[in-house]
Amino acid sequence: MVQEFADYMIRERGLSQHTLDIQCWIINDFLRRSCDRSHPLNELSVARIDKAIALKGSRDGYTRRSIRHYAESLRSFLRYAERREWCPAGLAIAVKAPRLYTDETLPAGPSWEDVQRLLADTEGDRPTDIRDRAILMLLAVYGLRSAELRGLRLEDFDWDKELIHITRPKQRKAQLYPLVPIVGEPVLRYLTEVRPRSSYREVFLTSQAPIQPLSKAGLWHIVGRRLRPLSASLKHHGPHSLRHACATHLLAQGLTLKEVGDHLGHRSPSATRTYAKVDIVGLRQVAEFELGGLL
């Protein structure tokens, strides 16, 4: 059922594989926990749906934003399931997601000073430092998403022309960027000195057997264990926090929202516009600006 739903979403709705993978994980999680032989999908009730959504917050520690995304994914699947008569009618419209308030979900990342301290912590000759420095440089300078970094392949680096190809999973296309030396040199050092010999074409691999491409959890661990001691007050210490730090730093340097959006690979200007709300210090300076004799 989930596979049929996924095929439909790709064929009819044009969803990217990355977005669909997340939706399918949510749906499988819900079906595994809420549906079994004694509680089949065709007997699903609104009460069981509400209970499953509530448990994401009370038991699994989801934020309101994550719970909302969970509920929206369920609603999408149930809408399709109703058409296929897999479940009772009227369930999709009954799925309730928590309301999000203005500025509740502002992106949060470490300060650029913390990012600089984070990078300074990798200045060493240990294999883990060499690998982590290459990873952190790519995340901080290019603002890559986790999937984009893990998806980098050896052929994505054009060393002669000093270019890097970054595949955007949400847009299903590649973007070409100049490979700046401050990033290229750590990556090249990793490739020549540290990267294990392997038939895999992905750039970043595990350092211990079994040698394989770096997983989402593995990348989160690499960033989190280094960032957490430097920015303990942050709610999130994963790779995406460095994407937020990159965006806010570029805005602070005077780049326009369009330029920042292009750099981050945003599909819509609205995805970048939220960063205009982040610089609270700057907004306060504007609010306190002395208008003099203009009024």
Protein Blocks (a to p, Z undefined) as FASTA:
>chain_A
ZZmmmmmmmmmnopafklmmmmmmmmmmmmmmmgcfklcfklccfklmmmmmmmmmmmno
pafklmmmmmmmmmmmmmmmmmnopacehklmmpccddddehklgccdddfklmmmmmmm
mgcfbfklmmmmmmmmmmmmnopafklmmmpcfklpcfknopaddddfklopacdddddf
klmmmmmmmmmmmmccdfbfbfbdcfbdcdddddfklmmmmmmmmmmmmmmmbmbfcfkl
mmmmmmmmmmmnopafklmmmmnopabfklmmmmmmmmmmlmmmmmmpcekjmZZ
